Amino acid sequence: MNMGNALKPLAEQVIVITGASSGIGLATACKAAEAGAKVVLSSRNEEALAEAERKIRAKGGTAIHVVADVSKHEELDRLAAEAISAFGGFDTWVNNAGLGIFGRLGEVSEEDHRQLFEINFWGLVNGTLIAAAHLKGKGGAIINLGSVASDVGLPLQGMYAASKHAIKGFTDAFRMEIEEAGEPISVTLIKPASINTPFPEHAKNYMDRAPKLPPPVYAPEDVADAILFAAEHGGRDYYIGGGAKMMSQFNKTAPRAVDWMGAHMVTRQSASDEPAGGDRDGALYKPGQDGEVHGRSPHHVMRATYTKVSMYPVWAGAIMAGAGLAAASMLRRQTRQ
């Protein structure tokens, strides 16, 4: 939603991005800088952030980096203050930082469950409230990274899915309050399917095999494009990839079929053929091995044609009708097998 035409062209914006040292965050930062935006990159990894800033500046872009742990409220306060000090304020705040745990819910420790929520949920909540306080009365965009797991449960990533469900509930409620207050702030939820980023490497792993994301897998650049579209044009939510929209819709119309697919397909598709590595802790308590946009998905990486078309609603309806037929056909094949 572009309320009161408060959203600026990208070339006139200052954009704050958490989790900007790899994956979706890094892809978004690079694309935003190429479009002329001033970018504030943040994560826990000083070295990777500094290198990302150097590369952006080498291409003529404008960027600064701020080391911050989103699970610590005071560090997000400092991130906002640094952006204001450097550029006089910001126009878009992207709550992208997040990670996962691969393991059965009963096997994962309570400490790890809570740490995941501190990062994925509370980091996003605090970032949203801090950004809104700055944008109040002036307008701008707050963009939160949810997931297809905001709508659908994921076996072996149960607490990750729970955090993304919580993010959706918070974001939807916050959007209503912003609208009721008449604030010219756009609040958007992005819902990616599996994305080819280093997410599996950053996740804590309880399995005896290396984790991977189930197909279909999409390119991180498609998520970045949707984020930057929302920064300029607003919008309530965007699914990244027809697979994400299809699974969400399918879960509403045939939830027991989705349960069956999760139990019999997604569990098998979440573990690779490779044995688990020596370091299974990932980035849950420390910075990950960042600096890369792309991961090492063994699956074919698709482009999210549905996402691009969905920004133009007339075409989206036709694509969704086709996706529904494809989903029904796929379920019939799986059932026969």
C-alpha positions as a Markdown table, in Angstrom:
| # | Residue | x | y | z |
|---|---|---|---|---|
| 1 | Met | 0.0 | 0.0 | 0.0 |
| 2 | Asn | 1.5 | 3.4 | -1.0 |
| 3 | Met | -0.3 | 5.6 | 1.5 |
| 4 | Gly | -0.4 | 9.2 | 0.6 |
| 5 | Asn | 2.3 | 8.7 | -2.0 |
| 6 | Ala | 4.9 | 8.7 | 0.8 |
| 7 | Leu | 7.3 | 6.3 | -0.9 |
| 8 | Lys | 10.2 | 7.8 | -2.8 |
| 9 | Pro | 12.0 | 6.5 | -5.9 |
| 10 | Leu | 14.8 | 4.1 | -5.0 |
| 11 | Ala | 17.4 | 6.7 | -6.2 |
| 12 | Glu | 16.2 | 9.1 | -3.5 |
| 13 | Gln | 16.0 | 6.6 | -0.6 |
| 14 | Val | 18.2 | 5.5 | 2.3 |
| 15 | Ile | 17.6 | 1.8 | 2.9 |
| 16 | Val | 18.6 | -0.1 | 6.1 |
| 17 | Ile | 19.0 | -3.8 | 5.7 |
| 18 | Thr | 19.6 | -6.4 | 8.4 |
| 19 | Gly | 21.3 | -9.7 | 7.6 |
| 20 | Ala | 23.0 | -7.9 | 4.8 |
| 21 | Ser | 26.3 | -9.8 | 4.8 |
| 22 | Ser | 25.0 | -12.8 | 2.7 |
| 23 | Gly | 22.0 | -14.2 | 0.8 |
| 24 | Ile | 18.9 | -12.2 | 0.4 |
| 25 | Gly | 20.2 | -9.2 | 2.4 |
| 26 | Leu | 23.4 | -8.9 | 0.4 |
| 27 | Ala | 21.5 | -9.3 | -2.9 |
| 28 | Thr | 19.1 | -6.6 | -1.9 |
| 29 | Ala | 21.9 | -4.2 | -0.8 |
| 30 | Cys | 23.7 | -4.6 | -4.1 |
| 31 | Lys | 20.6 | -4.1 | -6.2 |
| 32 | Ala | 19.5 | -1.1 | -4.1 |
| 33 | Ala | 22.9 | 0.6 | -4.5 |
| 34 | Glu | 22.9 | -0.1 | -8.2 |
| 35 | Ala | 19.5 | 1.7 | -8.4 |
| 36 | Gly | 21.0 | 4.7 | -6.7 |
| 37 | Ala | 19.9 | 4.2 | -3.1 |
| 38 | Lys | 22.1 | 4.8 | -0.2 |
| 39 | Val | 22.3 | 1.6 | 1.8 |
| 40 | Val | 23.1 | 0.8 | 5.4 |
| 41 | Leu | 24.3 | -2.8 | 5.7 |
| 42 | Ser | 24.0 | -4.6 | 9.0 |
| 43 | Ser | 24.8 | -8.0 | 10.4 |
| 44 | Arg | 27.1 | -9.6 | 13.1 |
| 45 | Asn | 29.9 | -10.1 | 10.6 |
| 46 | Glu | 32.3 | -7.1 | 10.5 |
| 47 | Glu | 34.6 | -8.6 | 7.8 |
| 48 | Ala | 31.9 | -9.5 | 5.4 |
| 49 | Leu | 30.0 | -6.2 | 5.8 |
| 50 | Ala | 33.2 | -4.2 | 5.2 |
| 51 | Glu | 33.9 | -6.2 | 2.0 |
| 52 | Ala | 30.3 | -5.7 | 0.8 |
| 53 | Glu | 30.6 | -2.0 | 1.5 |
| 54 | Arg | 33.9 | -1.9 | -0.4 |
| 55 | Lys | 32.4 | -3.6 | -3.5 |
| 56 | Ile | 29.4 | -1.3 | -3.5 |
| 57 | Arg | 31.6 | 1.8 | -3.3 |
| 58 | Ala | 33.9 | 0.5 | -6.0 |
| 59 | Lys | 30.9 | 0.4 | -8.4 |
| 60 | Gly | 30.0 | 4.0 | -7.5 |
| 61 | Gly | 27.4 | 3.2 | -4.9 |
| 62 | Thr | 26.9 | 4.8 | -1.5 |
| 63 | Ala | 27.0 | 2.5 | 1.6 |
| 64 | Ile | 28.0 | 2.3 | 5.2 |
| 65 | His | 28.0 | -0.8 | 7.4 |
| 66 | Val | 27.0 | -1.2 | 11.1 |
| 67 | Val | 27.8 | -4.3 | 13.0 |
| 68 | Ala | 24.7 | -5.2 | 15.0 |
| 69 | Asp | 23.0 | -8.3 | 16.5 |
| 70 | Val | 19.3 | -8.1 | 16.0 |
| 71 | Ser | 18.6 | -10.1 | 19.1 |
| 72 | Lys | 19.9 | -7.1 | 21.1 |
| 73 | His | 17.5 | -4.2 | 21.2 |
| 74 | Glu | 20.2 | -1.7 | 22.1 |
| 75 | Glu | 22.2 | -2.7 | 19.0 |
| 76 | Leu | 19.2 | -2.0 | 16.7 |
| 77 | Asp | 18.8 | 1.4 | 18.4 |
| 78 | Arg | 22.4 | 2.0 | 17.5 |
| 79 | Leu | 21.9 | 0.9 | 13.9 |
| 80 | Ala | 19.1 | 3.4 | 13.5 |
| 81 | Ala | 21.2 | 6.1 | 15.1 |
| 82 | Glu | 24.1 | 5.4 | 12.8 |
| 83 | Ala | 21.8 | 5.6 | 9.7 |
| 84 | Ile | 20.4 | 8.9 | 10.9 |
| 85 | Ser | 23.9 | 10.3 | 11.7 |
| 86 | Ala | 25.3 | 9.3 | 8.3 |
| 87 | Phe | 22.4 | 10.2 | 6.0 |
| 88 | Gly | 20.0 | 12.3 | 8.1 |
| 89 | Gly | 17.5 | 9.5 | 8.4 |
| 90 | Phe | 16.2 | 6.5 | 6.4 |
| 91 | Asp | 13.2 | 5.8 | 4.2 |
| 92 | Thr | 13.0 | 2.0 | 4.1 |
| 93 | Trp | 13.9 | -0.5 | 6.8 |
| 94 | Val | 14.2 | -4.2 | 5.8 |
| 95 | Asn | 14.0 | -6.8 | 8.6 |
| 96 | Asn | 15.8 | -9.6 | 6.8 |
| 97 | Ala | 18.0 | -11.2 | 9.4 |
| 98 | Gly | 17.1 | -14.7 | 10.3 |
| 99 | Leu | 18.2 | -18.3 | 10.4 |
| 100 | Gly | 17.0 | -21.9 | 10.9 |
| 101 | Ile | 17.4 | -25.1 | 12.9 |
| 102 | Phe | 17.2 | -28.5 | 11.2 |
| 103 | Gly | 16.0 | -31.2 | 13.6 |
| 104 | Arg | 12.9 | -32.7 | 15.1 |
| 105 | Leu | 11.2 | -30.5 | 17.6 |
| 106 | Gly | 11.6 | -32.9 | 20.5 |
| 107 | Glu | 15.3 | -33.2 | 19.9 |
| 108 | Val | 16.2 | -29.5 | 19.8 |
| 109 | Ser | 17.1 | -27.9 | 23.1 |
| 110 | Glu | 14.9 | -25.2 | 24.6 |
| 111 | Glu | 17.9 | -22.9 | 24.6 |
| 112 | Asp | 18.3 | -23.2 | 20.8 |
| 113 | His | 14.5 | -22.8 | 20.3 |
| 114 | Arg | 14.6 | -19.6 | 22.3 |
| 115 | Gln | 17.7 | -18.2 | 20.6 |
| 116 | Leu | 16.0 | -18.8 | 17.2 |
| 117 | Phe | 13.0 | -16.8 | 18.3 |
| 118 | Glu | 15.2 | -14.0 | 19.7 |
| 119 | Ile | 16.8 | -13.5 | 16.3 |
| 120 | Asn | 13.9 | -14.3 | 13.9 |
| 121 | Phe | 10.9 | -12.9 | 15.8 |
| 122 | Trp | 12.1 | -10.4 | 18.4 |
| 123 | Gly | 14.8 | -9.0 | 16.1 |
| 124 | Leu | 12.1 | -8.3 | 13.6 |
| 125 | Val | 9.6 | -6.9 | 16.1 |
| 126 | Asn | 12.2 | -4.5 | 17.6 |
| 127 | Gly | 13.4 | -3.5 | 14.2 |
| 128 | Thr | 9.9 | -2.7 | 13.1 |
| 129 | Leu | 9.1 | -0.6 | 16.1 |
| 130 | Ile | 12.4 | 1.3 | 16.0 |
| 131 | Ala | 11.9 | 2.0 | 12.3 |
| 132 | Ala | 8.2 | 3.1 | 12.8 |
| 133 | Ala | 9.2 | 5.6 | 15.5 |
| 134 | His | 11.6 | 7.3 | 13.0 |
| 135 | Leu | 9.2 | 7.1 | 10.0 |
| 136 | Lys | 6.2 | 8.4 | 12.0 |
| 137 | Gly | 4.7 | 11.5 | 10.4 |
| 138 | Lys | 7.2 | 11.3 | 7.5 |
| 139 | Gly | 6.3 | 8.1 | 5.8 |
| 140 | Gly | 8.4 | 5.3 | 4.4 |
| 141 | Ala | 8.4 | 1.5 | 4.1 |
| 142 | Ile | 8.9 | -1.3 | 6.6 |
| 143 | Ile | 9.5 | -4.6 | 4.9 |
| 144 | Asn | 9.5 | -7.9 | 6.9 |
| 145 | Leu | 10.8 | -11.2 | 5.7 |
| 146 | Gly | 8.4 | -13.9 | 6.4 |
| 147 | Ser | 8.3 | -17.2 | 4.4 |
| 148 | Val | 6.0 | -19.8 | 2.8 |
| 149 | Ala | 6.5 | -21.2 | 6.3 |
| 150 | Ser | 4.4 | -18.2 | 7.6 |
| 151 | Asp | 1.5 | -20.1 | 6.1 |
| 152 | Val | 2.6 | -23.8 | 6.1 |
| 153 | Gly | 4.3 | -25.9 | 8.7 |
| 154 | Leu | 7.7 | -27.5 | 7.9 |
| 155 | Pro | 8.8 | -30.7 | 9.4 |
| 156 | Leu | 12.5 | -30.7 | 10.6 |
| 157 | Gln | 12.2 | -26.8 | 10.6 |
| 158 | Gly | 9.3 | -26.7 | 13.1 |
| 159 | Met | 10.5 | -23.8 | 15.3 |
| 160 | Tyr | 11.6 | -21.8 | 12.2 |
| 161 | Ala | 8.1 | -22.2 | 10.8 |
| 162 | Ala | 6.7 | -21.2 | 14.2 |
| 163 | Ser | 8.8 | -18.0 | 14.1 |
| 164 | Lys | 7.6 | -17.2 | 10.6 |
| 165 | His | 4.0 | -17.8 | 11.6 |
| 166 | Ala | 4.5 | -15.3 | 14.5 |
| 167 | Ile | 6.1 | -12.8 | 12.1 |
| 168 | Lys | 3.0 | -12.9 | 9.9 |
| 169 | Gly | 0.7 | -12.4 | 12.9 |
| 170 | Phe | 2.8 | -9.5 | 14.2 |
| 171 | Thr | 3.2 | -7.8 | 10.8 |
| 172 | Asp | -0.5 | -8.1 | 9.9 |
| 173 | Ala | -1.6 | -6.7 | 13.3 |
| 174 | Phe | 1.0 | -3.9 | 13.1 |
| 175 | Arg | -0.2 | -2.9 | 9.6 |
| 176 | Met | -3.7 | -2.6 | 10.9 |
| 177 | Glu | -2.6 | -0.3 | 13.8 |
| 178 | Ile | -0.5 | 1.8 | 11.3 |
| 179 | Glu | -3.5 | 2.2 | 9.1 |
| 180 | Glu | -5.8 | 3.0 | 12.0 |
| 181 | Ala | -3.4 | 5.8 | 13.1 |
| 182 | Gly | -3.3 | 7.2 | 9.6 |
| 183 | Glu | 0.5 | 6.9 | 9.3 |
| 184 | Pro | 1.9 | 7.1 | 5.8 |
| 185 | Ile | 4.0 | 4.0 | 6.4 |
| 186 | Ser | 3.8 | 0.9 | 4.1 |
| 187 | Val | 4.1 | -2.4 | 5.9 |
| 188 | Thr | 4.9 | -5.4 | 3.6 |
| 189 | Leu | 5.5 | -9.1 | 4.3 |
| 190 | Ile | 7.7 | -11.0 | 1.9 |
| 191 | Lys | 7.0 | -14.8 | 1.7 |
| 192 | Pro | 9.8 | -16.6 | -0.1 |
| 193 | Ala | 9.8 | -20.3 | -0.9 |
| 194 | Ser | 13.1 | -22.1 | -0.8 |
| 195 | Ile | 15.8 | -19.7 | -1.9 |
| 196 | Asn | 19.3 | -20.6 | -3.1 |
| 197 | Thr | 21.3 | -18.8 | -0.3 |
| 198 | Pro | 23.7 | -20.1 | 2.3 |
| 199 | Phe | 20.7 | -20.6 | 4.7 |
| 200 | Pro | 21.4 | -24.4 | 5.1 |
| 201 | Glu | 25.0 | -23.7 | 6.0 |
| 202 | His | 24.0 | -21.1 | 8.6 |
| 203 | Ala | 21.4 | -23.3 | 10.2 |
| 204 | Lys | 22.1 | -25.3 | 13.3 |
| 205 | Asn | 21.9 | -29.0 | 12.4 |
| 206 | Tyr | 20.7 | -31.8 | 14.6 |
| 207 | Met | 20.5 | -34.3 | 11.7 |
| 208 | Asp | 23.2 | -36.8 | 10.8 |
| 209 | Arg | 23.2 | -35.6 | 7.2 |
| 210 | Ala | 23.8 | -32.1 | 5.8 |
| 211 | Pro | 20.6 | -30.1 | 5.5 |
| 212 | Lys | 19.2 | -28.8 | 2.2 |
| 213 | Leu | 16.0 | -26.9 | 1.2 |
| 214 | Pro | 13.2 | -28.8 | -0.5 |
| 215 | Pro | 12.4 | -27.9 | -4.1 |
| 216 | Pro | 11.3 | -25.8 | -5.9 |
| 217 | Val | 14.2 | -23.5 | -5.2 |
| 218 | Tyr | 14.3 | -19.9 | -6.5 |
| 219 | Ala | 17.1 | -17.2 | -7.0 |
| 220 | Pro | 17.8 | -14.7 | -4.2 |
| 221 | Glu | 17.7 | -11.9 | -6.8 |
| 222 | Asp | 14.0 | -12.5 | -7.2 |
| 223 | Val | 13.5 | -11.8 | -3.5 |
| 224 | Ala | 15.6 | -8.7 | -3.7 |
| 225 | Asp | 13.5 | -7.5 | -6.7 |
| 226 | Ala | 10.3 | -7.9 | -4.6 |
| 227 | Ile | 11.8 | -6.1 | -1.6 |
| 228 | Leu | 12.9 | -3.1 | -3.7 |
| 229 | Phe | 9.5 | -3.1 | -5.5 |
| 230 | Ala | 7.8 | -2.9 | -2.1 |
| 231 | Ala | 10.2 | -0.1 | -1.1 |
| 232 | Glu | 9.0 | 2.0 | -4.0 |
| 233 | His | 5.4 | 0.9 | -4.4 |
| 234 | Gly | 4.3 | -0.7 | -1.2 |
| 235 | Gly | 2.0 | -3.7 | -1.2 |
| 236 | Arg | 0.6 | -5.9 | 1.5 |
| 237 | Asp | 2.6 | -9.1 | 0.8 |
| 238 | Tyr | 4.5 | -10.8 | -2.0 |
| 239 | Tyr | 5.1 | -14.5 | -2.5 |
| 240 | Ile | 8.4 | -15.4 | -4.0 |
| 241 | Gly | 7.8 | -18.1 | -6.6 |
| 242 | Gly | 4.6 | -19.8 | -7.7 |
| 243 | Gly | 5.6 | -22.7 | -5.5 |
| 244 | Ala | 5.2 | -20.5 | -2.4 |
| 245 | Lys | 1.8 | -19.2 | -3.4 |
| 246 | Met | 0.6 | -22.7 | -4.5 |
| 247 | Met | 1.6 | -24.3 | -1.2 |
| 248 | Ser | -0.1 | -21.5 | 0.8 |
| 249 | Gln | -3.3 | -21.8 | -1.2 |
| 250 | Phe | -3.2 | -25.6 | -1.1 |
| 251 | Asn | -2.8 | -25.5 | 2.7 |
| 252 | Lys | -6.1 | -23.5 | 2.9 |
| 253 | Thr | -8.1 | -25.8 | 0.6 |
| 254 | Ala | -6.6 | -29.2 | 1.3 |
| 255 | Pro | -4.7 | -29.0 | 4.6 |
| 256 | Arg | -4.6 | -32.8 | 5.2 |
| 257 | Ala | -3.0 | -33.3 | 1.8 |
| 258 | Val | -0.3 | -30.8 | 2.8 |
| 259 | Asp | 0.2 | -32.6 | 6.1 |
| 260 | Trp | 0.7 | -35.8 | 4.0 |
| 261 | Met | 3.2 | -34.1 | 1.7 |
| 262 | Gly | 5.1 | -32.7 | 4.7 |
| 263 | Ala | 5.3 | -36.1 | 6.5 |
| 264 | His | 6.2 | -38.2 | 3.4 |
| 265 | Met | 8.0 | -35.8 | 1.1 |
| 266 | Val | 9.4 | -32.7 | 2.8 |
| 267 | Thr | 11.1 | -34.7 | 5.5 |
| 268 | Arg | 13.1 | -36.7 | 2.9 |
| 269 | Gln | 13.8 | -33.6 | 0.9 |
| 270 | Ser | 15.3 | -31.7 | 3.8 |
| 271 | Ala | 18.4 | -33.9 | 4.2 |
| 272 | Ser | 21.1 | -34.3 | 1.6 |
| 273 | Asp | 23.1 | -37.4 | 0.7 |
| 274 | Glu | 26.2 | -35.8 | 2.4 |
| 275 | Pro | 27.1 | -36.5 | 6.0 |
| 276 | Ala | 26.7 | -33.6 | 8.4 |
| 277 | Gly | 29.8 | -31.5 | 8.8 |
| 278 | Gly | 31.9 | -31.2 | 11.9 |
| 279 | Asp | 30.5 | -27.8 | 12.9 |
| 280 | Arg | 26.8 | -28.2 | 13.3 |
| 281 | Asp | 26.1 | -25.0 | 15.3 |
| 282 | Gly | 25.9 | -22.8 | 12.2 |
| 283 | Ala | 25.3 | -19.1 | 12.9 |
| 284 | Leu | 22.8 | -19.5 | 15.8 |
| 285 | Tyr | 25.2 | -18.0 | 18.4 |
| 286 | Lys | 28.0 | -16.5 | 16.3 |
| 287 | Pro | 28.4 | -14.9 | 12.8 |
| 288 | Gly | 28.3 | -17.3 | 9.9 |
| 289 | Gln | 30.7 | -17.7 | 7.0 |
| 290 | Asp | 29.2 | -14.8 | 5.1 |
| 291 | Gly | 29.9 | -12.9 | 2.0 |
| 292 | Glu | 28.1 | -15.0 | -0.6 |
| 293 | Val | 24.7 | -14.3 | -2.1 |
| 294 | His | 24.2 | -17.8 | -3.5 |
| 295 | Gly | 24.1 | -21.2 | -1.8 |
| 296 | Arg | 24.9 | -24.7 | -3.0 |
| 297 | Ser | 21.4 | -26.1 | -3.7 |
| 298 | Pro | 21.5 | -29.4 | -5.5 |
| 299 | His | 18.2 | -28.6 | -7.2 |
| 300 | His | 17.6 | -26.6 | -10.3 |
| 301 | Val | 17.3 | -22.9 | -9.3 |
| 302 | Met | 14.2 | -21.4 | -10.9 |
| 303 | Arg | 13.3 | -17.8 | -11.6 |
| 304 | Ala | 10.2 | -16.5 | -9.8 |
| 305 | Thr | 8.0 | -15.6 | -12.8 |
| 306 | Tyr | 4.9 | -15.6 | -10.7 |
| 307 | Thr | 6.3 | -13.0 | -8.4 |
| 308 | Lys | 7.0 | -10.5 | -11.2 |
| 309 | Val | 3.6 | -11.1 | -12.7 |
| 310 | Ser | 1.9 | -10.8 | -9.2 |
| 311 | Met | 2.9 | -7.2 | -9.0 |
| 312 | Tyr | 0.2 | -6.8 | -11.8 |
| 313 | Pro | -2.9 | -8.4 | -10.4 |
| 314 | Val | -4.8 | -9.0 | -13.7 |
| 315 | Trp | -2.1 | -11.4 | -14.8 |
| 316 | Ala | -1.7 | -13.0 | -11.4 |
| 317 | Gly | -5.2 | -14.5 | -11.5 |
| 318 | Ala | -4.5 | -16.4 | -14.7 |
| 319 | Ile | -1.2 | -17.7 | -13.3 |
| 320 | Met | -2.8 | -18.9 | -10.1 |
| 321 | Ala | -5.5 | -20.8 | -12.0 |
| 322 | Gly | -2.7 | -22.6 | -13.8 |
| 323 | Ala | -0.8 | -23.2 | -10.5 |
| 324 | Gly | -3.9 | -24.7 | -8.9 |
| 325 | Leu | -4.3 | -27.2 | -11.8 |
| 326 | Ala | -0.6 | -28.1 | -11.5 |
| 327 | Ala | -0.9 | -28.7 | -7.8 |
| 328 | Ala | -3.9 | -31.0 | -8.2 |
| 329 | Ser | -2.0 | -32.9 | -10.9 |
| 330 | Met | 1.1 | -33.3 | -8.7 |
| 331 | Leu | -1.0 | -34.5 | -5.7 |
| 332 | Arg | -2.7 | -37.1 | -7.9 |
| 333 | Arg | 0.7 | -38.4 | -9.1 |
| 334 | Gln | 2.1 | -38.6 | -5.6 |
| 335 | Thr | -1.0 | -40.4 | -4.3 |
| 336 | Arg | -0.8 | -43.0 | -7.0 |
| 337 | Gln | 2.9 | -43.6 | -6.3 |
